Amino acid sequence: MSNSNPALVQSVDRALSILEILARRRGAGVTEIGKELGVHKSTAFRLLAALESRGFVEQAQDRGTYRLGLGVVRLAGAVAAQLDLSRQGHDACDRLAADMGETVNIAILDSNRAVNITQSRGAASISSHNWVGRQTPLHATSSGKVLLAFAPAAVRAAVLAEPLDRFTGATLTGEAELNAELDVIRESGWAFTAEEYEVGLNAVAAPIRGADGAVVAALSVSGPAYRLDREAFPEIAKRVIAAAGEVSARMGFLP
């Protein structure tokens, strides 16, 4: 795929180089940028116009001079928030994993998937999975259900409008039944999956909130179904909710 459109790849590379130039020089004109890239200034201008349309660069008051725009700040803020969430959640995840002997993860919403950003393993964990960086479906995982339940209505509707993959015989794929479960999750404050993503794997999750009260992530504990059995879910949920609440507090949330 990387070789299917060399011109496009070259344009992307040049656009990224422009951002690096502006970061290093704190501003530059079209001619300067074109010279540093080794391209005609008309090419530099087209690239700058594309970046400007997305807010990644902006023109200074004297016009003709460009600098980094607020679009870069948004991206940097998103990365900083993820790093902060991972850092703030590390201790709580370690304690819960040690207490329960199972695997604990924190996941965030990434478009129509959940992405795990940190993981702790308890002594009893037999899982060889490293979930960090792995994308998982929203409808078939406990973290995904939490993120979907508290997502904006438009996101929830878009996900449910698409065909939902069936991973096991227990996976919920019907829009009505999944919507009903998401409503219960919003009311109870926790979610579970019972062998819905992988046979033999159960999990319980609760939301992590940011300073403004919005759900920014989900904290989950997962383990083999014979240890995390459905009858124990409510008690497990209390411990998961407490751990998620601790991380929320560290993120600045005050109930």
KEGUPA-763438 format. One line per 5 residues: number of its first residue (from 0); their letters; for each residue x, y, z of N, C-alpha, C, CB. Coordinates in steps of 0.001 Angstrom, whole numbers, plus 500000, padded with zeros to 6 digits. Each point is the difference from the previous one (the first is absolute). Glycine has a CB too. Layout:
N
NUM) A) X,Y,Z,X,Y,Z,X,Y,Z,X,Y,Z  ... $
This chain:
255
0) MSNSN) 500826,498799,500000,499174,501201,500000,500858,501248,500000,498209,498759,501201  502942,501198,499475,500836,501186,500094,500567,500417,498648,500559,499342,502326  499506,499709,496713,500547,500322,498699,498924,500261,498964,501964,498635,500571  496770,501296,499806,498931,500130,499028,499847,501415,499490,498867,498124,501104  501518,502860,499697,499883,501392,499580,501200,500781,500532,497463,499845,499969 $
5) PALVQ) 503682,500045,499340,501216,500672,500476,499829,501503,500145,501315,498215,498917  497903,502408,500172,499817,501451,500060,499301,500414,501286,499899,500074,497506  499103,499131,502905,499278,500304,501226,500910,499857,501214,497869,499232,498928  502917,499696,501089,500935,499781,501108,501001,501157,500073,499746,497485,499759  500732,502971,499081,500945,501107,499963,499370,501284,500532,501136,498930,498046 $
10) SVDRA) 497591,501303,501601,499305,501195,500475,499833,499974,501510,498805,500153,497817  500834,498667,502716,499861,499866,501451,501334,500255,500683,498136,498349,499687  502933,501087,499759,501324,500190,500579,500391,501476,499991,500649,497695,499247  499053,502984,499659,500332,501426,499912,499164,500823,500975,500625,499688,497594  498095,499957,502545,499141,500731,500940,500507,499861,501421,498047,499640,498491 $
15) LSILE) 502378,499148,501879,500549,499784,501337,501318,500757,500170,498894,497738,500087  501882,502330,498830,501258,500749,500065,499732,501483,500240,501078,498326,498461  497849,502198,500939,499635,501400,500220,499710,500252,501472,499072,500130,497673  500191,498950,502955,499699,500162,501427,501291,500010,500820,497772,498858,499670  503152,500281,499966,501268,499962,500721,500798,501287,499787,500027,497502,499768 $
20) ILARR) 499941,503024,499011,500706,501257,499707,499424,501138,500832,500485,499205,497661  498170,500883,502368,499354,501081,500747,500228,499857,501505,498272,500170,498195  501793,498602,502280,500273,499783,501425,501419,500440,500341,498378,498075,500035  502539,501659,499052,501404,500336,500236,500267,501484,499843,500620,497738,499214  498750,502874,499767,500297,501402,499690,498990,500969,500602,501058,499226,497903 $
25) RGAGV) 497853,500221,502652,498939,500826,500600,499333,500921,498988,501236,499908,502149  498823,499744,496608,499371,500791,498954,500909,500131,498798,498716,501241,501723  500678,498743,497075,500789,500128,498780,499079,500355,498846,501700,498340,500852  498863,502245,498104,499244,500354,498814,499981,498872,498990,500587,502372,500381  498583,497790,498603,499855,498970,498976,501339,499742,499304,497592,500670,499666 $
30) TEIGK) 503108,500392,499976,501274,499852,499295,501014,499243,500852,499546,502132,498761  500531,498214,502513,500940,499325,500903,499665,498515,500127,500318,502150,501263  498395,497562,498890,499571,498611,500165,500283,499209,498729,498217,500720,501626  501458,499886,497226,500253,499321,498735,501473,499699,499809,498021,501136,499036  502827,499821,501333,501439,499804,499861,500496,498876,500888,500244,502406,499439 $
35) ELGVH) 499253,497556,501796,500450,498956,500927,499497,498623,499578,500028,501689,501843  498789,498267,497557,499457,498729,499515,500615,499593,498663,497870,500500,501199  502668,500475,498095,500547,499721,498679,498917,499918,498945,501870,498797,501078  497056,502008,499090,498892,500001,499042,499704,501440,499587,499024,497884,501021  500239,502260,497877,499587,501326,499561,499049,500585,501034,500282,499358,497564 $
40) KSTAF) 499722,501973,502547,499158,500616,501024,498515,499774,499754,501764,501704,500316  497832,498038,498441,498589,499696,499728,499596,498686,500646,500144,501256,497842  500776,497780,502156,499738,498712,500670,499922,500210,501505,501183,498746,498154  499737,502050,502383,499979,500289,501434,498702,500704,500383,502513,500159,500015  497040,500738,499120,498774,500742,500286,498790,499063,500049,500990,502031,498894 $
45) RLLAA) 498933,497013,500171,498873,499046,499992,499994,499154,501273,500080,499924,497481  501094,499652,502939,500080,499205,501226,499602,500829,501215,501815,498612,498971  498632,502610,501078,499647,500890,501107,498506,500273,500023,502265,501045,499874  497142,499128,498943,498560,500258,499926,499205,498814,500542,500377,501485,498008  500088,497300,501670,499323,498800,500505,500120,499916,501520,500468,498814,497828 $
50) LESRG) 500719,501455,502695,500210,499977,501444,499204,501104,500699,502284,499041,499619  497643,502121,499723,499250,501116,500576,498512,499692,500065,501722,501580,499125  497752,497709,499857,498574,499664,499977,499614,499073,501138,500018,500287,497538  500955,498957,502994,499748,499089,501124,500429,500604,501325,500295,498076,498458  500192,503150,501515,500364,500674,501234,501373,499659,500542,497634,500035,500478 $
55) FVEQA) 503176,499237,498726,501313,499610,500494,501035,501114,499841,499436,497642,499439  500326,503268,499626,500838,501189,499900,499085,501212,499856,501914,498684,498939  498633,502479,501333,499242,501237,499841,500955,501100,499563,498311,499288,501756  501128,501730,497604,500831,501116,499550,500116,501038,501100,499305,499597,497623  501889,500946,502515,500227,501065,500968,499335,501274,499492,502188,498949,500752 $
60) QDRGT) 497766,502051,500096,499303,501232,499662,500570,500680,498763,499481,500267,502398  501808,499610,497388,500596,500668,498841,499726,499249,498698,501775,500899,501502  497501,497968,498578,499662,499183,498842,501279,499577,499264,497774,501197,499784  502191,497663,499662,501165,499502,499290,500935,499217,500875,499799,501904,498507  500084,498275,502807,500793,499230,500957,499072,499020,500708,501651,501916,500322 $
65) YRLGL) 498768,496843,499744,499170,498953,500605,500607,499529,501314,499228,499281,497721  499892,500269,503155,500416,499418,501273,499061,498848,500318,500935,502218,500830  499413,496983,500169,499146,498876,500396,498663,500514,500511,502027,498624,500568  496896,500624,499105,498664,500407,500406,499463,499187,501161,499601,500707,497681  499162,499575,502702,499395,499352,501161,499699,498527,499761,499033,502190,500622 $
70) GVVRL) 500924,497404,498106,499785,498577,499723,501087,499136,500603,498843,500623,497905  502382,499890,502092,501113,499273,500608,499820,499921,501512,501522,500752,498143  497949,500314,502437,499759,500021,501446,498967,498941,500380,500556,502461,500074  498407,497395,499093,498972,498990,500281,500600,498597,499997,498260,501492,498970  502581,498233,500042,500629,498683,499942,500917,499778,501202,499874,500065,497492 $
75) AGAVA) 500914,500955,502826,500905,499886,501144,499217,499807,501289,501679,501434,498817  497184,499263,501302,499175,499871,501195,499436,498606,500140,499440,502399,499836  500167,497004,499031,499442,498646,500038,501055,499000,500462,498400,500598,498153  502814,499548,501337,501089,499107,500408,500340,500205,501470,500908,500030,497660  499150,501234,502762,500312,500293,501400,498941,499417,500929,501175,502099,499289 $
80) AQLDL) 497552,497992,500293,498913,499464,500825,500123,498491,500153,498516,501864,499239  501846,497447,499667,500165,498551,500074,501165,499628,500910,499051,499788,497691  502061,500949,502163,501153,499718,500843,499681,500255,501464,501513,500587,498105  497751,500499,502166,499637,500332,501368,499062,498942,500575,500283,502446,499487  498752,497108,499702,499059,498979,500440,500730,498706,500340,498211,501041,498583 $
85) SRQGH) 502713,498572,500572,500772,498784,500244,500815,500132,501282,500110,499567,497526  500502,501592,502665,500833,500231,501192,499154,500018,501266,501619,501305,498604  497265,499409,501354,499146,500118,501178,499323,498671,500349,499622,502405,499424  500137,496767,499555,499304,498740,500247,500899,498844,500364,498319,500788,498451  502981,499405,501423,500934,498884,500185,499905,499368,501388,501512,501105,498373 $
90) DACDR) 498538,499725,502675,499994,499455,501359,498696,499282,500321,501540,501828,500688  497336,498770,498925,498700,499395,500286,499864,498660,499280,498993,502289,500304  501489,497642,498463,499947,498747,499242,500882,498942,500649,499550,501287,497893  501637,499106,502515,500912,499048,500650,499386,499435,501277,501960,501242,499042  497423,499632,501761,499404,499539,501263,498834,499051,499752,500693,502145,501084 $
95) LAADM) 498450,498208,497951,498842,499146,499718,500454,498660,499429,498579,502039,499588  502430,497994,499541,500513,498758,499427,500602,499111,501085,500446,501190,497834  500286,499423,503090,500596,499229,501094,498929,499459,500932,502064,501402,499854  496910,499405,500389,498920,499611,500901,499182,498847,499435,499913,502340,500842  499804,497723,497858,499131,498999,499388,500766,498890,499305,498317,501767,499715 $
100) GETVN) 502967,498473,500018,500792,498990,499318,499722,499902,498519,500046,498784,502104  499226,502186,497344,499595,499953,498598,500600,501161,499213,497876,498861,500674  501811,501187,498052,500517,501046,499118,499100,501226,500042,501026,498256,498516  499579,502910,501639,499257,501267,500058,500479,500890,498863,499710,499825,502523  499342,500774,496760,500328,500869,498872,499260,501328,500095,500406,497980,498584 $
105) IAILD) 500164,503036,500795,499293,501255,499761,499915,500174,498491,500809,501056,502199  497989,499244,497316,499775,500160,498568,499329,501333,499716,499818,497514,499736  500474,503034,499091,499370,501244,499566,499270,499762,498695,501774,501367,501147  497326,499546,498519,499237,499919,498760,500833,500548,498849,497833,500221,501273  502259,499012,497658,500715,500426,498795,499103,499712,498810,502286,499562,501047 $
110) SNRAV) 496948,501464,498551,499023,499860,498930,498972,498948,500401,501716,500673,498260  498241,498202,501054,499012,498977,500308,500624,498772,500651,498645,500825,498094  502495,499367,502564,500679,498905,500694,500473,500473,501369,500721,498999,497797  499591,500045,503055,500636,500304,501276,501481,499659,499862,497850,499544,501327  503003,501303,499240,501441,499757,499943,500547,499979,501419,500177,501103,497721 $
115) NITQS) 500497,497826,502628,500584,499873,501335,501314,500758,500075,498904,497762,500287  501228,503081,500735,501194,500836,500109,500896,499619,501172,498702,501820,498957  500801,497358,501960,500860,499541,501095,499458,498679,500534,500623,502388,500606  500250,496800,499945,499606,498678,500490,500833,499601,501205,499308,499349,497689  500024,500005,503274,500686,499429,501159,499531,498558,500146,500186,502271,501165 $
120) RGAAS) 500709,496860,499219,499653,498585,500141,500176,499540,501435,500676,499600,497631  498327,499668,502835,500069,499433,501333,500721,498663,499989,497889,501178,500589  502442,498331,500598,500777,498760,500118,499257,498791,499456,501109,500964,501989  497540,499059,498102,499230,498838,499559,499682,500038,498515,499038,499866,502271  501316,501221,497067,499669,500130,498585,500705,498944,499177,499659,502441,500313 $
125) ISSHN) 499558,496879,498851,500592,498983,499123,500001,500475,498555,499235,498191,501563  500306,503032,498231,499923,500519,498642,501378,500392,499483,497679,500804,500459  502595,498835,498292,501254,500403,499369,499805,501235,499132,500764,497620,500032  498005,502898,499952,499687,501161,499172,500656,501259,500530,497847,498940,499387  502747,501818,499730,500368,501372,500308,499004,500866,499249,502499,499462,500351 $
130) WVGRQ) 496572,501159,500382,498916,500732,499375,500360,501448,499677,498440,498518,501211  502710,501951,499250,500357,501399,499803,500164,500304,498509,501132,500034,502254  498171,501005,497298,500048,500387,498601,499057,499226,499111,502312,500619,500383  497066,498371,500167,499107,499155,499196,498607,500604,499921,501316,497976,500665  498109,502050,498148,498635,500470,499809,499033,498849,500220,500782,501758,498372 $
135) TPLHA) 498143,498500,502348,498995,498971,500255,498618,500566,499697,501461,498927,501772  497588,500225,497895,498661,500469,499621,499226,500562,501181,499985,498309,498192  499243,502718,501550,499239,500647,501070,498867,499116,500511,500568,502209,499001  498814,497026,500134,498794,499267,500391,500280,498663,500674,498866,501106,498124  502405,498439,501847,500282,498658,500501,500985,499973,501158,499542,499182,497734 $
140) TSSGK) 500858,501981,502775,500914,500064,501135,499385,500876,501091,502005,499674,498476  498386,500079,502753,499420,500775,501105,500411,501467,499921,500017,497943,501430  501262,502314,498275,500451,501392,499850,499292,500663,498828,502240,499398,500971  497649,499875,497937,499331,500539,498829,498561,500368,500278,501499,498648,498598  497811,500512,502147,498600,500285,500337,499890,501265,500856,499482,497536,499886 $
145) VLLAF) 501436,502616,501056,499997,501213,500831,500203,501234,499128,500899,498691,501961  500113,501252,497182,500302,501147,499133,498841,500300,499064,502430,499439,500123  496928,499520,499361,498866,500189,499095,498783,500532,500738,500869,498156,498566  498911,501346,502643,498836,500430,500779,500057,501483,500324,499843,497713,500964  501353,502792,499302,500149,501401,500395,500483,500896,498860,500476,499204,502296 $
150) APAAV) 499618,500241,496507,500417,500788,498840,498873,500933,499570,501542,498145,499259  498782,502911,499983,498955,500870,499455,498991,499177,499197,501629,501931,499916  497138,498525,500063,498929,499269,499328,500332,499701,498545,498377,501083,501532  502279,499846,497794,500331,499811,498589,500993,498858,499811,499576,502433,499601  501386,497454,501306,500986,498921,499926,499318,498662,500251,501826,501563,500768 $
155) RAAVL) 497346,498403,500245,499274,498768,500334,499122,499561,498839,500021,500640,502423  499263,500295,496968,499109,499673,498885,500797,499499,498805,498363,501725,500795  502785,498893,498936,500818,499608,498850,500536,498582,500165,500627,502400,499647  499812,497264,501569,500527,498656,500254,498908,498956,499867,501724,500965,501527  497131,499312,499034,498913,499029,499974,499359,499871,498622,499593,500510,502389 $
160) AEPLD) 500623,500482,496761,499426,499943,498653,500780,499046,499090,499192,502354,500292  502061,497362,500074,500832,499101,499199,499770,498543,500426,501731,501832,499716  498486,497223,499360,499919,498581,500378,501014,499687,501094,499227,499402,497677  500346,499921,503364,500876,499698,501135,500531,498577,499882,498718,501610,501459  502603,498250,498628,500625,498677,499844,499637,499088,501164,501894,501045,498730 $
165) RFTGA) 497911,497692,500954,499771,498993,501034,501303,499238,500224,497535,499787,499376  502971,500269,501855,501256,499356,500323,499800,498637,500660,501013,502256,500240  497932,497629,500539,499640,498725,500633,498484,499871,499965,502058,500040,501513  497436,498848,498969,498558,499822,500035,499310,500933,500966,500364,497664,499387  500396,502965,501527,499411,500890,500997,500051,501475,499595,500653,498343,501723 $
170) TLTGE) 500002,501976,497158,500134,501397,499589,498643,500619,499684,502276,499491,499101  497483,501714,501448,498775,500727,499686,500188,500734,498672,499443,500264,502473  499708,499439,496569,500114,500644,498687,498714,500708,499585,501662,498264,499364  497282,501611,501418,498742,500663,499671,499971,501420,500545,498847,497783,500003  500733,503178,499196,499992,501400,500419,499110,500227,501214,500432,500658,497641 $
175) AELNA) 498391,498735,502359,499055,500214,501096,500534,499448,501317,498123,499906,498356  502396,498868,501617,500484,499397,501246,501240,500714,500512,499062,497802,499281  501790,502637,499801,501197,500714,500432,499644,501376,500548,501348,498758,498293  497716,501925,501071,499553,501306,500492,499431,499873,501407,499517,500733,497647  499706,498207,502580,499413,499779,501321,501092,499786,501043,497955,499006,498929 $
180) ELDVI) 503084,500240,500712,501085,499765,500946,500785,501280,500268,500148,497632,499208  500046,503188,499769,500720,501265,500186,499246,500932,500938,500981,499757,497714  497699,500218,502209,499195,500810,500921,500199,499541,501441,498311,500386,498182  501752,498300,502015,500223,499449,501338,501382,500402,500510,498475,498057,499479  502519,501941,499639,501366,500373,500379,500052,501453,500458,500918,498326,498363 $
185) RESGW) 498393,502546,500925,499969,501408,500387,499350,500166,501372,499896,500667,497576  499140,498515,502710,499287,500088,501281,500828,499402,501139,497816,499879,498766  502799,498964,500990,500727,499289,501059,501423,500499,500190,498607,498031,499507  501997,502485,499415,501370,500484,500093,501056,498935,499795,499153,501694,501516  500466,497152,497944,500994,498968,499695,499479,499070,498917,500883,500126,502347 $
190) AFTAE) 500051,499171,497013,499639,499087,498914,500738,498679,500173,499586,501947,498446  499910,497036,500882,500676,498708,500031,499916,499336,498632,499471,499752,502450  501418,499313,497316,499888,499092,498869,500268,498595,500517,500724,501791,498327  498460,497286,501236,500128,498602,500404,500240,499163,498750,498487,500346,502023  502783,499426,497684,500420,499214,498833,499418,500545,498695,500168,497998,501482 $
195) EYEVG) 499756,503333,498420,499429,500621,498806,501051,500352,498956,498189,500888,501428  503065,499260,499001,501077,500301,499070,500898,498785,499780,499924,502391,500729  500357,496908,500357,500764,498760,499925,499338,498968,500905,502152,501259,499501  497738,497521,500026,499445,498922,500817,500908,499783,501208,498942,498899,497963  500444,501070,503209,500768,499781,501224,500506,501263,500662,500641,497868,499045 $
200) LNAVA) 499092,503313,500361,500493,501258,500555,498834,500885,500431,502045,499853,498542  497953,500549,502722,498995,500923,500533,500678,501296,500439,498551,498059,500751  500666,503005,499331,500572,501289,500408,498924,500911,500568,501772,499774,498244  498660,501140,502616,499124,501012,500599,500719,501336,499892,498925,498320,501613  500336,502741,498026,500621,501311,499807,499142,501107,500583,501105,499153,497935 $
205) APIRG) 499543,501981,502358,499312,501190,500515,500624,501234,499354,499466,498847,502217  499785,502255,497728,500515,501208,499337,500983,500802,500846,497872,500086,498772  503073,500527,500545,500900,500989,500587,499571,501355,499458,501949,498336,500209  497905,502643,500682,499534,501330,499592,501115,501030,500126,497674,499399,500719  502250,501589,498393,500941,501101,500058,499503,501081,500929,500742,499486,497690 $
210) ADGAV) 499988,501609,502388,499665,501082,500924,498613,500576,499743,502419,500523,500159  497131,499441,498580,498682,500560,499676,498872,499001,500162,501125,501520,498431  499182,497264,502014,498979,498991,500215,499750,499092,498819,498998,501559,501549  501570,498772,497300,499816,499169,498814,500804,498709,500129,499611,502059,498599  499851,496856,500872,500712,498723,500025,501130,500037,498978,497902,498778,500732 $
215) VAALS) 503325,501028,499734,501168,500094,499129,500651,498645,499752,500362,502303,500845  499268,496696,499955,500617,498682,499867,499171,498986,500779,502306,501030,499725  498109,497724,500179,499364,498929,500766,501085,499145,500634,497982,499989,498464  501797,499612,502770,500921,499111,500706,499333,498641,500123,501057,501929,501286  499661,497030,498337,499403,498663,500012,500897,498986,500682,498803,500560,497903 $
220) VSGPA) 500571,498407,502616,500724,498838,500492,499493,498805,499205,500311,500990,502354  500595,498184,497180,499605,498847,499190,500732,498759,500476,499553,501492,498028  499831,497373,501742,500600,498746,500416,499175,498831,499521,500978,501121,501987  499468,497668,498295,499281,498810,499543,498612,499916,500627,502187,498820,499701  496877,500674,499530,498614,499940,500445,499822,499163,501263,499314,500281,497637 $
225) YRLDR) 501558,498737,502576,499832,499160,501193,500412,500744,501272,500409,497967,498589  500345,503134,501275,500332,500805,501167,499122,501246,500085,502349,499151,499879  497424,501487,498993,499100,501160,499970,498633,499532,499505,501937,501617,499576  497350,497679,501283,498697,499469,499564,498916,501060,500144,500706,497680,500672  498224,502164,498604,498948,501018,499910,499394,500332,501354,499515,499204,497707 $
230) EAFPE) 500371,499819,503182,499409,500265,501309,500839,500992,500802,499005,497705,499980  502283,502344,499726,500895,500890,500745,500102,501390,499376,501278,497994,500713  498109,502212,498128,500139,501283,499303,499637,501214,500868,499497,498781,497897  499374,501200,502832,499662,501188,500805,501058,500359,501042,497626,499419,499655  502950,499573,500989,501038,500260,500994,501286,500473,499334,498984,498272,501500 $
235) IAKRV) 501343,501123,497370,501178,500431,499247,499815,501444,499554,500432,497633,499223  498348,502693,500345,499700,501345,499515,500278,501057,501062,498270,499028,498490  501435,500660,502770,500253,500965,501072,501479,500357,500072,498047,499084,501279  502805,499923,498565,501439,500237,500085,500509,500742,498766,500241,497931,501398  499184,501726,497448,500405,500671,498767,499536,501459,500018,499891,497804,498746 $
240) IAAAG) 498886,502426,501728,499472,501373,500099,500870,500831,500941,497655,499161,499557  502769,500236,501542,500842,500720,500963,501342,500381,499371,498887,498761,501892  501714,500300,497371,501278,500286,499352,499844,501073,498924,500741,497649,500465  498183,502246,498750,499743,501002,498961,499736,501363,500631,499067,498216,498488  500255,501785,502656,499741,501250,500715,501277,500643,500502,497788,499112,500660 $
245) EVSAR) 503154,500053,499769,501296,500520,500456,500740,500686,498848,500128,498171,501739  499856,501187,497086,500659,500604,498841,499279,501287,499593,500759,497718,499220  497916,502260,500832,499219,501197,499664,500383,501163,500906,498106,498551,499210  502034,501167,502092,500384,501033,500947,501374,500571,499686,498605,498878,501722  502307,500253,497872,501343,500451,499639,499989,500803,498708,500950,498004,501153 $
250) MGFLP) 498015,501793,498028,499846,500778,498768,499278,501315,500248,499968,497875,498710  499645,502358,502557,499377,501272,500356,498493,499962,500147,501850,501041,498844  497546,497759,501072,498549,499897,500120,499574,500009,501457,499919,498726,497857  499138,502160,502474,499431,500052,501338,498507,499699,499878,501747,501699,500804  497796,497134,499679,498581,499638,499887,499100,501069,500597,500637,497594,500091 $
